[in-house]
Amino acid sequence: MVKQTIQIFARVKPTVRKYQQGIYSVDEDEKSIPSLEIILPRDLADGFVNNKRESYRFRFQRIFDQDAKQDAIFESIAKPVAESVLAGYNGTIFAYGQTGSGKTFTITGGAEHYSDRGIIPRTLSYIFEQLHKDGSKMYTTHISYLEIYNECGYDLLDPRHEASSLEDLPKVTILEDPDQNIHLKNLSLHQATTEEEALNLLFLGDTNRMIAETPMNQASTRSHCIFTIHLTSKEPGSATVRHAKLHLVDLAGSERVAKTGVGGQLLTEAKYINLSLHYLEQVIIALSEKHRSHIPYRNSMMTSVLRDSLGGNCMTTMIATLSLEKRNIDESISTCRFAQRVALIKNEAVLNEEIDPKLVILRLQKELRELKDELAVITGEPRTEALTEAELLQLEKLLTSFLEDQDPESRLEVGADMRKVHHCFHHFKKLWNDKSLGKKSPISAEVTDQDQVTQDPFKGEEYKKLQDILKQRDNEINILVNMLKKEKKKSQDVLHLSSTDRSELRPSQGSPLLPGNPEDSQRTLLSSAPRQVQDIGTWQHRSSLLHKKAGMGEEMSLGRQEAFEIFKRDHADSITLEDNKQILKQRFSEAKTLGESVNEARSKIGHLKEEIAQGHMQQMDLGISENTAVPSTPDQREEKLRAQLEEEKRRYKTMFTHLKALKVEIEHLQLLMDKAKVKLQKEFEAWWAEEATNLQTNSPAVNSHDHTKSFPQTPESQHEQPWTPSNKRVPERPTSSIPLTGDNQTDSDILAFIKARQSILQKKCLGVSCLESQPSPSPSPTFPFNLFPRIQQA
Ligand SMILES: Nc1ncnc2c1ncn2[C@@H]1O[C@H](COP(=O)(O)OP(=O)(O)OP(=O)(O)O)[C@@H](O)[C@H]1O
């Protein structure tokens, strides 16, 4: 058992103005416990009661200041927890802090750069690396991903549901057994045999979370997410199985108080934005107070799920995320106070071991059999059913070893089963009879089987019967072999077909290791044939899921497509997308070159082996023709070849390891890009819908169903006749004719597109030459909509 208090760490998010003067200081003197001092600025302090303290000091295991990178966070915080999980203990890491303080960034990571990977992907990578290295145990890994919103649990990984809102996801409920163990009904567990499979699950869950969120339920802000890695390990031959769970928790934003209109007074506890965080705090308070017998875990779903992590069987770590800007000082102090309380909680982690249930069942079955036999002997009701073939075989073995044993003291143990006892007697009788027959006619021992057949008509019949059975078995075996051959051919065809499909996807594919187009094929890099089939499946599934989720399944009209292209081009994320695309291309070309070298090394190894084998053959031939002994020590040439072979193998191994690492990076980058694409699509859809609604309410052209009404197209005409919701001049003064269809949806699509194009053109115009021709352009002269909010903000 390991007794440990919950470890607390602080992480300060980079502020816009780096290190705001005098707001906080970090004391990380090696001799003392690291502490964070938050200093209330004078003006802020003045506003409160007179005896208000001006600075607060909080102690943490470690404080990560603004420049701390994700790899440092993983090394110091997550790696030790992952190690305990690998050893068989439960672990939890949870991030707590106000909205926007960096919880998601710390737990999952940022979507912009590969180096921004958070604790979850890095932990998965570390765990799979360790599992791969440790050949002494058999491991199985499962993943689950739970979201809790408004006291309801949702399964983010359910493969049958393609959610468009949170309610579409399967609801997860809590069940408690008599031993007070919590079970989550409806939460699916997915086996992941590789890091890649586990990352795909993380990606699926994150996409579900993003798609399901609505403006009312800003998923990451208002909900809690628990990503769990379930690890089972067993030593070969051992009956003991170890189970360990690692919860990686991204809590909802912790801003606990809202400002009321009256004097900015803080609201009371009853007005917590997030009730379950309030209950979490109550559990923490109860646990940190001595002599409290009742801990109110059951008050909320989140505390019930995390029951073991808080004061139970778990190694738990908390990361307090802080956004230390002037306006966030209250929240930051409150987060630190919460952490100080958490640090008082003691956990007792034990190894979760149990005997393999399958072995227990086998043992109990054997015991039951023996007891039944004994009972039958005692009650005088012997069992009448015939012994099974397996039982007879086992008995024959026992008899043979008993008879062959020269020790006069040896015993024949057949248990309390009368059928077996009878069988033994029968066997002995037969032996006895055979022996006495043998004594009577010693010649009989020399008689051949065939002779016996002709001599004894009864035995001849048996012999024929046996021959028939043998023939029958031969036929059966032939049929089965044919079937097997057919199956093998079928599976080879499937593999061949899939790799052909794949090569069609990749126009410039040169070798199985070298996919041609980075955009759609790196994911399968390096995989062997059966894996490739599986990879394609995963990728196609994910890709179609994505497209369906983002509404890309429906065909876009040309106008909408054009608007989407413009939206995409001008979107703030497009630079990141482009950057990642470039990095991806670069990585892919590195992988391609490396793949070529790996292939080269592989064929070189093959050639060297062949040369060595040929050398051997020549020596053997020589030995045979000259009738001399083959030299037992290798000659110089062979030694040289062997040295080259070793060198080539080393080179191959190094390059292969590098290639594997590149593959992981490429896949991660692709996940990031996929995610960014979904986000973009989603934002576009939202914007499009909003524009369409606005147009429907504002435009008389649509409302009146006048098919001949039209819309201005050129920026020039716009400048002459500005269109605003109030003057609605456009339909009255058409400058070009765009016929509308009369169908509300279609018309609003057309109108929204035209508006979008106008706005873009206008922006371009404002940005370049029109500034010169227009004496005083208004910042948003004609367009009533906020077309690209991000651009305008920028
Ligand atoms: N350490 C950091 N370095 C760089 N960027 C960061 C860091 N921490 C947070 N950010 C950025 O700040 C923004 C808000 O962070 P994040 O979404 O992680 O906050 P959060 O606490 O999870 O908020 P919420 O409660 O709404 O989920 C994101 O754009 C994120 O990329």
The ligand as an ORCA input file, in Angstrom:
! r2SCAN-3c Opt
* xyz 0 1
  N       0.389     27.324    -21.414
  C      -0.169     27.803    -22.509
  N       0.564     28.171    -23.569
  C       0.002     28.642    -24.680
  N      -1.323     28.810    -24.858
  C      -2.111     28.474    -23.838
  C      -1.599     27.956    -22.623
  N      -2.622     27.697    -21.801
  C      -3.728     28.043    -22.478
  N      -3.436     28.507    -23.693
  C      -4.384     28.994    -24.693
  O      -5.401     29.717    -24.014
  C      -6.677     29.427    -24.542
  C      -7.613     28.910    -23.451
  O      -7.073     27.712    -22.946
  P      -7.957     26.441    -22.618
  O      -9.029     26.227    -23.616
  O      -7.037     25.336    -22.376
  O      -8.611     26.929    -21.286
  P      -9.587     26.117    -20.348
  O      -9.171     26.383    -18.961
  O      -9.666     24.714    -20.770
  O     -10.945     26.844    -20.620
  P     -12.396     26.203    -20.495
  O     -12.744     26.149    -19.055
  O     -13.262     27.138    -21.270
  O     -12.337     24.861    -21.108
  C      -6.470     28.416    -25.653
  O      -6.449     29.101    -26.879
  C      -5.113     27.842    -25.371
  O      -4.464     27.452    -26.553
*
